[in-house]
Amino acid sequence: MTSPRTGGQILVDQLITHGVRQLFCVPGESFLAVLDALHDAAIDVTVCRQEGGATMMAEAQGKLTGRPGVCFVTRGPGATNAAAGVHIAHQDSTPLLLFVGQVAREALGREAFQELDYGAVFGTMAKWVVQIDDPTRVPELVSRAFHVATSGRPGPVVIALPEDMLTEAATVADAQPYAVVETHPGAAQVAELQQRLSQAERPVAILGGSRWSEAATQQFAAFAEAFSLPVYCSFRRQMLLSAEHPCYAGDLGLGANPRMLERIRNADLVLLVGGRLSEVPSQGYELLAIPQPKQALVHVHADADELGRLYRPAQGIHATPQAFAEAVSALRPASPPAWQAGTKAAREDFLRWSDPAPIRIPGPLQMGEVMQHLREVLPADTIFCNGAGNFATWVHRFWPFRAFASQLAPTSGSMGYGLPAGVGAKRLWPQREVVVFAGDGDFMMHGQEFATAVQYGLPIIVVLLDNAMYGTIRMHQEKHYPGRVSATQLKNPDFRGYAEVFGGHGERVASTTEFGPALARARASGKPAILHCLLDPEAITPASTLQSIRTAALAAG
């Protein structure tokens, strides 16, 4: 470039160079120069209602595509609101770029209006925090931000933008588009893995983390089928292997199938691909011993620092899931594996565990039948989104994830994620059906983003389970302080009316027979819709009631 451009224009040009076609923001005066540059840019801007929701929308797109989601927020309160999305991106290993406004350079260090030290605020939850003080360095530092966010274990990068830097003119060339570097396993490592499998008697595979692709999941599926290898997916990573695959045997989430956990404990070889096996999937760090698992652990991860960090592997393979899956896809066992019967039994355990038909809960709305209906009428590639709460069990246990990029759920356990994630997904792929599962407490964390869905005409379906409480906390309260209900009860609005006053479609569902017709009307409306489902407060999990939990706690003394 031979003509001068403002820092804001240089920044927007870099986003286009790096392939950004959508971004999310809550506008602020601290980056007006960027907003002006976006006016004529080939980037779709989604204006959101709260910075946490905006960042979660961007994170959702990063999770679905493997490319960095992009979000702009203003300084101070805008940045702190966005922190929830940054934390999700950190724990979920999602590439994310958060651009944050900053005070003018001459005012730095004076605690000026809304000034923050972003390195101090985000330093423990972002891969990199940088402030761009010179417009000539925008191409360099933005390029580096894309590479850092996508390399090794992906994660969030926070870029601070002093407002006067964005209005200063400079002449500088654009950077080249970023390229993700794949780390491949060596031939000797693949041969060693095949030798370990040939000597194993009870091997299992666990899939998790990020840096997968649709092709990689298909390649690993072929490898698993060739070796009749039972495969489990990590917490909220069920989209990594189709639930219809003959080797799929369940997921390592909250309230996991006890028979599945016993099989993993009794395995003699664990192939862990892409994941970290952190607190939830490891069942409180008890599934594998730390630092030395009793099972022979083959750990495949894109970040060398994760290998041996918690679990000392018998074989560590520094490779991305995509490169690893490609390398093992053509492997074949020398003879039929001896564990085929065990794989079939593990599969049967999963099918029984995930069958909603036998489930009965208190009240006229039977969620087992609701899940069965959803299985019958929704497309296999429907994107399911949820935040945090007991309500999510209905999705994770009873919805059969069959397509890559069909699951948006925070492994960080962040409430309020589902609705913004659904907006991000529908903005990305408007042709895909998007269903948001939410609890009443969960929904109200970012319920204002329903207005964003209406503004952009995004016909997402929100299945909102209302039991008038923070259900997960109440469940733990009854376990540890039975009968002493404190700070967990809620008085909720009419969510059907909530949807309608925003300009969406609303339904009230009080019984099982009402759900199917209400869902059909919502899908036919062409609008964002909320199905306000009234759930009996006693129906706290698919298998337990509040009364049974309280009774057991009192009996235990």
C-alpha positions as CSV (number, residue, x, y, z in Angstrom):
1,M,0.0,0.0,0.0
2,T,1.4,3.4,-1.0
3,S,-1.3,5.6,0.3
4,P,-1.8,6.4,4.0
5,R,-4.7,4.8,5.9
6,T,-5.9,5.2,9.4
7,G,-5.1,2.6,12.0
8,G,-8.8,1.6,12.0
9,Q,-8.8,1.1,8.2
10,I,-5.5,-0.8,8.3
11,L,-7.0,-3.1,11.0
12,V,-10.2,-3.8,9.0
13,D,-8.1,-4.5,5.9
14,Q,-6.1,-7.1,7.8
15,L,-9.3,-8.8,8.9
16,I,-10.3,-9.1,5.3
17,T,-6.9,-10.4,4.3
18,H,-7.1,-13.1,7.0
19,G,-10.5,-14.3,5.7
20,V,-12.9,-12.7,8.2
21,R,-16.4,-12.4,6.8
22,Q,-18.4,-12.0,10.0
23,L,-17.7,-10.3,13.4
24,F,-19.7,-9.5,16.5
25,C,-19.7,-6.3,18.5
26,V,-21.3,-4.0,21.0
27,P,-20.3,-0.5,19.7
28,G,-18.2,1.9,21.7
29,E,-16.7,5.3,21.2
30,S,-13.3,3.9,21.8
31,F,-13.2,2.2,18.4
32,L,-15.3,4.5,16.2
33,A,-12.6,4.6,13.6
34,V,-13.0,0.8,13.2
35,L,-16.7,1.1,12.9
36,D,-16.3,3.7,10.2
37,A,-13.9,1.4,8.3
38,L,-16.4,-1.4,8.6
39,H,-19.0,0.7,6.9
40,D,-17.8,-0.1,3.4
41,A,-16.1,-3.4,4.2
42,A,-17.1,-6.9,3.0
43,I,-17.7,-8.0,6.6
44,D,-21.1,-8.8,8.1
45,V,-21.3,-7.1,11.5
46,T,-23.7,-8.5,14.1
47,V,-24.6,-5.8,16.6
48,C,-25.3,-7.5,20.0
49,R,-26.9,-6.4,23.2
50,Q,-24.2,-7.3,25.8
51,E,-20.5,-8.0,25.4
52,G,-20.6,-11.4,27.0
53,G,-23.1,-12.5,24.5
54,A,-21.2,-11.0,21.6
55,T,-18.0,-12.8,22.6
56,M,-19.9,-16.1,23.1
57,M,-21.3,-15.7,19.5
58,A,-17.8,-15.3,18.2
59,E,-16.5,-18.2,20.2
60,A,-19.3,-20.4,18.9
61,Q,-18.2,-19.7,15.3
62,G,-14.6,-20.4,16.2
63,K,-15.7,-23.7,17.7
64,L,-17.7,-24.7,14.6
65,T,-15.1,-23.7,12.0
66,G,-11.7,-23.9,13.6
67,R,-11.1,-20.3,12.4
68,P,-10.8,-17.5,14.9
69,G,-14.2,-15.9,15.9
70,V,-13.9,-12.2,16.0
71,C,-15.4,-9.7,18.4
72,F,-15.1,-6.0,19.2
73,V,-16.0,-4.5,22.5
74,T,-15.3,-1.2,24.2
75,R,-12.9,-0.5,27.0
76,G,-13.6,-1.0,30.8
77,P,-17.0,-2.4,31.4
78,G,-17.3,-3.7,27.8
79,A,-14.1,-5.6,28.3
80,T,-15.0,-7.1,31.7
81,N,-18.4,-8.1,30.3
82,A,-16.6,-9.9,27.5
83,A,-14.4,-11.9,30.0
84,A,-16.9,-14.7,30.3
85,G,-16.5,-15.5,26.6
86,V,-12.8,-15.3,26.8
87,H,-12.8,-17.8,29.7
88,I,-14.9,-20.2,27.6
89,A,-12.5,-19.9,24.7
90,H,-9.6,-20.6,27.0
91,Q,-11.0,-23.8,28.7
92,D,-12.6,-25.0,25.4
93,S,-9.5,-24.5,23.3
94,T,-11.3,-22.3,20.8
95,P,-9.6,-19.8,18.6
96,L,-10.9,-16.3,19.3
97,L,-9.8,-12.7,18.7
98,L,-11.2,-10.1,21.1
99,F,-10.4,-6.5,20.0
100,V,-10.9,-4.1,22.9
101,G,-11.0,-0.3,22.9
102,Q,-8.4,1.5,25.0
103,V,-7.9,5.1,26.2
104,A,-5.7,7.4,24.2
105,R,-2.0,6.7,24.5
106,E,-1.3,10.1,26.2
107,A,-3.7,9.2,29.0
108,L,-2.4,5.7,29.7
109,G,-1.5,5.0,33.3
110,R,-3.6,7.8,34.7
111,E,-6.7,5.7,35.4
112,A,-8.5,7.6,32.7
113,F,-12.2,7.0,31.9
114,Q,-12.8,3.2,31.6
115,E,-9.0,2.5,31.5
116,L,-7.9,-1.1,32.3
117,D,-4.6,-2.9,32.3
118,Y,-5.6,-5.6,29.8
119,G,-2.5,-7.7,30.4
120,A,-3.4,-7.9,34.1
121,V,-7.2,-8.5,33.5
122,F,-6.9,-11.2,30.8
123,G,-3.4,-12.5,31.3
124,T,-4.4,-15.8,33.0
125,M,-7.2,-16.7,30.5
126,A,-5.8,-15.6,27.1
127,K,-3.0,-17.1,25.1
128,W,-1.7,-13.6,24.4
129,V,-2.6,-10.1,25.3
130,V,-1.1,-7.2,23.2
131,Q,-1.7,-3.5,22.8
132,I,-1.1,-1.9,19.4
133,D,0.4,1.5,20.0
134,D,1.7,2.1,16.5
135,P,-0.5,1.9,13.4
136,T,2.4,0.7,11.3
137,R,2.5,-2.5,13.4
138,V,-1.1,-3.4,12.9
139,P,-0.5,-5.9,10.1
140,E,2.4,-7.5,12.0
141,L,0.5,-7.9,15.3
142,V,-2.8,-8.9,13.9
143,S,-1.1,-11.5,11.8
144,R,0.6,-12.8,14.9
145,A,-2.7,-12.8,16.8
146,F,-4.3,-15.1,14.2
147,H,-1.3,-17.5,14.3
148,V,-1.2,-17.6,18.1
149,A,-5.0,-18.2,18.4
150,T,-4.9,-21.2,16.0
151,S,-1.5,-22.8,16.8
152,G,-0.8,-25.6,19.2
153,R,-3.7,-25.7,21.6
154,P,-6.0,-22.9,20.2
155,G,-7.4,-20.2,22.4
156,P,-8.3,-16.5,22.8
157,V,-6.1,-13.5,22.0
158,V,-7.0,-10.1,23.3
159,I,-5.8,-7.0,21.3
160,A,-6.1,-3.6,22.9
161,L,-6.6,-0.6,20.5
162,P,-5.9,2.9,21.9
163,E,-8.4,5.2,20.3
164,D,-5.9,7.8,19.0
165,M,-3.9,5.0,17.3
166,L,-7.0,4.1,15.3
167,T,-7.3,7.6,13.9
168,E,-3.6,8.1,13.2
169,A,-2.7,7.7,9.5
170,A,0.2,5.5,8.3
171,T,1.6,3.9,5.2
172,V,2.2,0.2,5.6
173,A,1.8,-3.0,3.6
174,D,-0.8,-5.7,4.4
175,A,0.3,-9.0,5.9
176,Q,-0.1,-12.3,4.1
177,P,-3.1,-14.4,5.1
178,Y,-2.3,-16.6,8.1
179,A,-1.9,-20.3,7.6
180,V,-2.4,-23.0,10.3
181,V,0.5,-25.3,10.9
182,E,-0.3,-29.0,11.3
183,T,2.1,-31.1,13.4
184,H,2.2,-34.7,12.0
185,P,3.1,-37.9,13.8
186,G,6.2,-39.7,12.7
187,A,6.0,-43.1,10.9
188,A,7.8,-44.7,13.8
189,Q,5.2,-43.4,16.2
190,V,2.3,-44.7,14.1
191,A,4.1,-48.1,13.9
192,E,4.5,-48.1,17.7
193,L,0.8,-47.4,18.2
194,Q,-0.1,-50.3,15.9
195,Q,2.2,-52.6,17.8
196,R,0.6,-51.5,21.1
197,L,-2.8,-52.2,19.7
198,S,-1.7,-55.6,18.6
199,Q,-0.6,-56.5,22.1
200,A,-3.6,-55.0,23.9
201,E,-6.6,-56.9,25.3
202,R,-9.0,-54.1,26.4
203,P,-8.1,-50.9,24.5
204,V,-10.3,-47.8,24.4
205,A,-10.1,-44.5,22.6
206,I,-11.2,-41.1,24.0
207,L,-11.7,-38.1,21.6
208,G,-11.7,-34.5,22.7
209,G,-10.3,-31.0,22.3
210,S,-10.3,-28.9,19.1
211,R,-8.4,-28.8,15.8
212,W,-10.6,-31.5,14.3
213,S,-12.3,-31.3,11.0
214,E,-15.1,-33.2,9.3
215,A,-12.6,-35.2,7.3
216,A,-10.6,-36.0,10.4
217,T,-13.6,-37.4,12.2
218,Q,-14.4,-39.6,9.2
219,Q,-10.8,-40.8,9.0
220,F,-10.8,-41.7,12.7
221,A,-14.1,-43.4,12.3
222,A,-12.6,-45.6,9.6
223,F,-9.6,-46.4,11.9
224,A,-11.9,-47.2,14.8
225,E,-14.1,-49.5,12.7
226,A,-11.1,-51.4,11.3
227,F,-9.8,-52.1,14.8
228,S,-13.3,-52.6,16.4
229,L,-12.0,-50.0,18.9
230,P,-14.6,-48.7,21.5
231,V,-14.6,-45.0,21.3
232,Y,-15.8,-42.5,23.9
233,C,-16.1,-38.7,23.4
234,S,-15.0,-36.2,26.0
235,F,-17.3,-33.8,27.9
236,R,-19.4,-31.9,25.3
237,R,-17.4,-33.2,22.4
238,Q,-19.9,-35.8,21.2
239,M,-19.9,-34.5,17.6
240,L,-16.4,-36.0,17.1
241,L,-17.9,-39.5,16.3
242,S,-21.4,-40.2,15.1
243,A,-23.7,-41.8,17.7
244,E,-24.7,-44.2,15.0
245,H,-21.1,-45.5,14.5
246,P,-20.8,-49.2,15.6
247,C,-17.9,-48.3,17.9
248,Y,-19.4,-45.3,19.6
249,A,-19.9,-46.1,23.3
250,G,-20.8,-42.9,25.1
251,D,-19.5,-39.6,26.4
252,L,-17.5,-38.6,29.5
253,G,-19.7,-36.0,30.9
254,L,-21.5,-35.2,34.1
255,G,-23.6,-38.1,35.4
256,A,-21.8,-40.5,33.1
257,N,-22.8,-44.1,32.6
258,P,-21.2,-46.1,35.4
259,R,-20.7,-49.1,33.1
260,M,-18.8,-47.0,30.7
261,L,-16.6,-45.6,33.4
262,E,-15.9,-49.2,34.7
263,R,-14.8,-50.2,31.2
264,I,-12.3,-47.4,30.9
265,R,-10.9,-48.1,34.4
266,N,-10.4,-51.7,33.4
267,A,-8.8,-50.9,30.0
268,D,-5.2,-51.8,29.4
269,L,-4.6,-49.2,26.7
270,V,-6.2,-45.7,26.5
271,L,-5.7,-43.8,23.2
272,L,-6.5,-40.1,24.1
273,V,-6.7,-37.9,21.0
274,G,-6.9,-34.2,21.1
275,G,-8.3,-33.8,24.7
276,R,-6.7,-33.0,28.0
277,L,-8.9,-35.3,30.1
278,S,-9.5,-32.4,32.6
279,E,-11.7,-32.4,35.7
280,V,-15.2,-33.3,34.3
281,P,-14.3,-36.0,31.7
282,S,-11.8,-37.5,34.2
283,Q,-14.6,-37.7,36.8
284,G,-12.8,-35.4,39.2
285,Y,-9.3,-36.6,38.2
286,E,-10.1,-40.2,39.3
287,L,-10.6,-42.0,36.0
288,L,-6.8,-42.1,35.3
289,A,-4.2,-41.9,38.1
290,I,-2.0,-38.8,38.2
291,P,0.8,-38.7,37.3
292,Q,1.1,-42.4,36.3
293,P,-2.0,-44.0,34.9
294,K,-2.3,-47.7,35.5
295,Q,-3.5,-48.1,31.9
296,A,-0.9,-47.6,29.1
297,L,-1.8,-44.1,27.9
298,V,-1.1,-43.0,24.3
299,H,-1.7,-39.3,24.4
300,V,-2.0,-37.3,21.1
301,H,-2.1,-33.6,21.4
302,A,-1.3,-30.6,19.2
303,D,0.4,-28.8,22.0
304,A,3.6,-30.4,23.3
305,D,3.2,-28.7,26.7
306,E,0.0,-30.8,27.3
307,L,1.9,-34.1,26.9
308,G,2.9,-35.2,30.4
309,R,1.4,-32.1,32.0
310,L,-1.0,-34.2,34.2
311,Y,-0.7,-37.7,32.9
312,R,2.6,-39.3,32.0
313,P,2.0,-41.2,28.8
314,A,3.5,-44.5,27.8
315,Q,3.6,-42.9,24.3
316,G,3.2,-39.2,23.7
317,I,2.5,-38.1,20.1
318,H,2.8,-34.4,19.3
319,A,0.3,-34.1,16.5
320,T,-2.9,-32.3,15.6
321,P,-6.0,-34.5,15.6
322,Q,-6.4,-33.8,11.9
323,A,-2.9,-35.0,11.0
324,F,-3.1,-38.0,13.4
325,A,-6.4,-39.1,12.0
326,E,-5.1,-39.0,8.5
327,A,-2.0,-40.9,9.5
328,V,-3.9,-43.8,11.1
329,S,-6.9,-44.0,8.8
330,A,-5.2,-46.6,6.5
331,L,-4.0,-48.8,9.4
332,R,-5.5,-52.3,9.5
333,P,-5.0,-55.0,12.2
334,A,-3.0,-58.1,11.2
335,S,-5.8,-60.3,12.5
336,P,-9.3,-59.8,13.9
337,P,-9.1,-57.9,17.2
338,A,-9.7,-60.1,20.3
339,W,-11.8,-57.4,21.9
340,Q,-14.7,-57.3,19.4
341,A,-17.2,-58.8,21.8
342,G,-16.2,-56.1,24.4
343,T,-16.8,-53.4,21.9
344,K,-20.2,-54.8,21.0
345,A,-21.1,-54.9,24.7
346,A,-19.9,-51.3,25.3
347,R,-22.1,-50.2,22.4
348,E,-25.1,-52.0,23.8
349,D,-24.5,-50.3,27.1
350,F,-24.6,-47.0,25.4
351,L,-27.8,-47.7,23.5
352,R,-29.6,-48.7,26.7
353,W,-28.3,-45.7,28.6
354,S,-29.3,-43.2,25.9
355,D,-32.7,-44.6,25.2
356,P,-35.3,-42.0,26.4
357,A,-38.3,-44.3,26.1
358,P,-38.1,-45.8,29.7
359,I,-37.5,-42.5,31.4
360,R,-40.3,-41.2,33.6
361,I,-40.1,-38.1,35.7
362,P,-42.6,-36.3,38.0
363,G,-45.1,-34.0,36.3
364,P,-47.2,-33.9,33.1
365,L,-44.3,-32.9,30.9
366,Q,-42.2,-36.1,30.2
367,M,-38.8,-35.1,28.9
368,G,-38.0,-38.6,27.8
369,E,-40.9,-38.4,25.3
370,V,-39.8,-34.9,24.3
371,M,-36.4,-36.1,23.4
372,Q,-37.8,-39.0,21.5
373,H,-40.0,-36.6,19.5
374,L,-37.0,-34.4,18.7
375,R,-35.1,-37.5,17.5
376,E,-37.9,-38.3,15.2
377,V,-38.5,-34.9,13.6
378,L,-35.2,-32.9,13.6
379,P,-32.5,-33.3,10.9
380,A,-29.4,-35.3,11.9
381,D,-27.2,-32.2,11.4
382,T,-29.3,-30.0,13.7
383,I,-26.9,-27.8,15.8
384,F,-27.7,-28.2,19.5
385,C,-26.6,-25.4,21.8
386,N,-26.7,-25.2,25.6
387,G,-25.3,-23.4,28.5
388,A,-24.9,-24.9,32.0
389,G,-27.3,-26.6,34.3
390,N,-29.0,-29.9,34.9
391,F,-31.3,-29.3,31.9
392,A,-28.4,-30.0,29.6
393,T,-28.4,-33.7,30.6
394,W,-31.4,-34.2,28.4
395,V,-29.4,-33.2,25.4
396,H,-26.1,-34.8,26.2
397,R,-27.6,-38.1,27.2
398,F,-30.5,-38.5,24.8
399,W,-29.8,-36.6,21.6
400,P,-27.7,-38.7,19.2
401,F,-25.1,-36.4,17.8
402,R,-24.4,-37.6,14.3
403,A,-22.7,-34.8,12.4
404,F,-19.5,-32.8,12.9
405,A,-20.0,-29.2,13.9
406,S,-23.4,-29.9,15.5
407,Q,-22.7,-29.3,19.1
408,L,-22.1,-26.0,20.9
409,A,-21.7,-26.3,24.6
410,P,-19.1,-24.8,27.0
411,T,-16.8,-27.3,28.7
412,S,-16.1,-24.4,31.1
413,G,-19.7,-24.8,32.5
414,S,-20.6,-21.2,31.7
415,M,-24.3,-20.3,32.1
416,G,-26.0,-18.2,29.4
417,Y,-24.0,-19.7,26.5
418,G,-26.7,-21.5,24.6
419,L,-28.6,-18.5,23.2
420,P,-25.7,-16.5,22.0
421,A,-24.1,-19.7,20.6
422,G,-27.3,-20.3,18.7
423,V,-27.2,-16.8,17.2
424,G,-23.6,-17.3,16.2
425,A,-24.3,-20.6,14.5
426,K,-27.4,-19.4,12.6
427,R,-25.5,-16.3,11.4
428,L,-22.7,-18.6,10.1
429,W,-24.9,-21.3,8.6
430,P,-28.5,-20.0,8.1
431,Q,-29.5,-23.2,6.3
432,R,-28.8,-25.4,9.3
433,E,-31.5,-25.9,12.0
434,V,-30.4,-24.6,15.4
435,V,-32.0,-25.6,18.7
436,V,-31.0,-24.0,22.0
437,F,-31.7,-25.9,25.2
438,A,-31.8,-23.6,28.2
439,G,-32.9,-23.6,31.8
440,D,-34.8,-20.6,33.2
441,G,-31.8,-19.4,35.2
442,D,-29.4,-20.1,32.3
443,F,-31.6,-18.3,29.7
444,M,-31.8,-15.1,31.7
445,M,-28.0,-14.7,31.8
446,H,-28.1,-13.6,28.1
447,G,-31.7,-13.7,27.3
448,Q,-31.5,-10.2,25.8
449,E,-29.7,-11.7,22.8
450,F,-33.1,-13.0,21.7
451,A,-33.5,-9.4,20.4
452,T,-30.4,-10.0,18.2
453,A,-31.9,-13.1,16.8
454,V,-35.1,-11.1,15.9
455,Q,-33.1,-8.2,14.5
456,Y,-31.3,-10.5,12.0
457,G,-34.2,-12.8,11.3
458,L,-32.6,-15.9,12.7
459,P,-35.3,-18.6,13.3
460,I,-33.6,-20.5,16.1
461,I,-35.7,-22.6,18.4
462,V,-35.2,-22.2,22.2
463,V,-36.5,-25.1,24.3
464,L,-36.6,-23.4,27.7
465,L,-37.1,-25.7,30.7
466,D,-38.6,-23.7,33.6
467,N,-38.5,-25.3,37.1
468,A,-38.4,-21.9,38.9
469,M,-35.0,-22.4,40.4
470,Y,-31.3,-22.7,39.9
471,G,-31.7,-26.4,39.6
472,T,-28.1,-27.6,39.7
473,I,-27.3,-25.6,42.8
474,R,-30.5,-26.7,44.5
475,M,-29.6,-30.3,43.8
476,H,-26.2,-29.9,45.4
477,Q,-27.9,-27.9,48.2
478,E,-30.2,-30.9,49.0
479,K,-27.2,-33.3,48.9
480,H,-25.1,-31.3,51.4
481,Y,-27.7,-29.2,53.3
482,P,-31.0,-31.2,52.9
483,G,-34.2,-29.2,53.4
484,R,-32.4,-25.9,53.9
485,V,-33.4,-24.1,50.7
486,S,-31.4,-20.9,50.3
487,A,-30.9,-18.4,47.4
488,T,-31.9,-20.9,44.7
489,Q,-35.6,-20.1,44.0
490,L,-36.6,-17.9,41.0
491,K,-39.8,-16.1,40.0
492,N,-39.9,-16.1,36.2
493,P,-41.7,-14.1,33.6
494,D,-44.0,-15.5,31.0
495,F,-41.4,-16.6,28.5
496,R,-44.0,-17.1,25.7
497,G,-44.9,-13.4,26.1
498,Y,-41.2,-12.5,26.3
499,A,-40.7,-14.0,22.9
500,E,-43.7,-12.3,21.4
501,V,-42.9,-8.8,22.7
502,F,-39.4,-9.0,21.2
503,G,-41.0,-9.9,17.9
504,G,-40.5,-13.6,18.0
505,H,-42.8,-16.6,18.3
506,G,-43.8,-17.9,21.7
507,E,-45.4,-21.2,22.9
508,R,-46.3,-22.4,26.4
509,V,-45.9,-26.1,26.9
510,A,-47.3,-27.7,30.1
511,S,-47.7,-31.3,29.1
512,T,-46.1,-33.9,26.8
513,T,-49.0,-33.8,24.3
514,E,-48.5,-30.0,23.8
515,F,-44.9,-30.2,22.9
516,G,-45.0,-31.7,19.4
517,P,-47.6,-29.3,18.0
518,A,-45.9,-26.3,19.7
519,L,-42.6,-27.3,18.1
520,A,-44.2,-27.7,14.7
521,R,-45.8,-24.2,15.0
522,A,-42.5,-22.7,16.1
523,R,-40.6,-24.2,13.2
524,A,-43.2,-23.1,10.7
525,S,-43.3,-19.5,12.0
526,G,-40.0,-18.6,10.4
527,K,-39.2,-16.5,13.5
528,P,-36.9,-17.0,16.5
529,A,-39.1,-18.9,18.9
530,I,-39.2,-19.8,22.6
531,L,-41.0,-23.0,23.8
532,H,-41.7,-22.2,27.5
533,C,-41.7,-25.7,29.0
534,L,-43.0,-26.0,32.5
535,L,-41.1,-28.7,34.3
536,D,-42.0,-30.1,37.7
537,P,-39.4,-28.9,40.2
538,E,-39.1,-32.5,41.5
539,A,-37.7,-33.6,38.1
540,I,-34.2,-32.5,38.9
541,T,-32.4,-35.2,36.8
542,P,-33.6,-38.1,34.6
543,A,-33.1,-40.5,37.4
544,S,-33.6,-38.5,40.6
545,T,-36.0,-36.2,42.3
546,L,-35.3,-33.5,44.9
547,Q,-37.2,-35.5,47.5
548,S,-35.1,-38.7,46.9
549,I,-31.9,-36.7,47.1
550,R,-33.0,-35.0,50.3
551,T,-34.1,-38.3,51.8
552,A,-30.8,-40.0,51.0
553,A,-28.8,-37.1,52.4
554,L,-30.8,-37.1,55.7
555,A,-30.4,-40.8,56.0
556,A,-26.7,-40.5,55.6
557,G,-26.6,-38.1,58.5
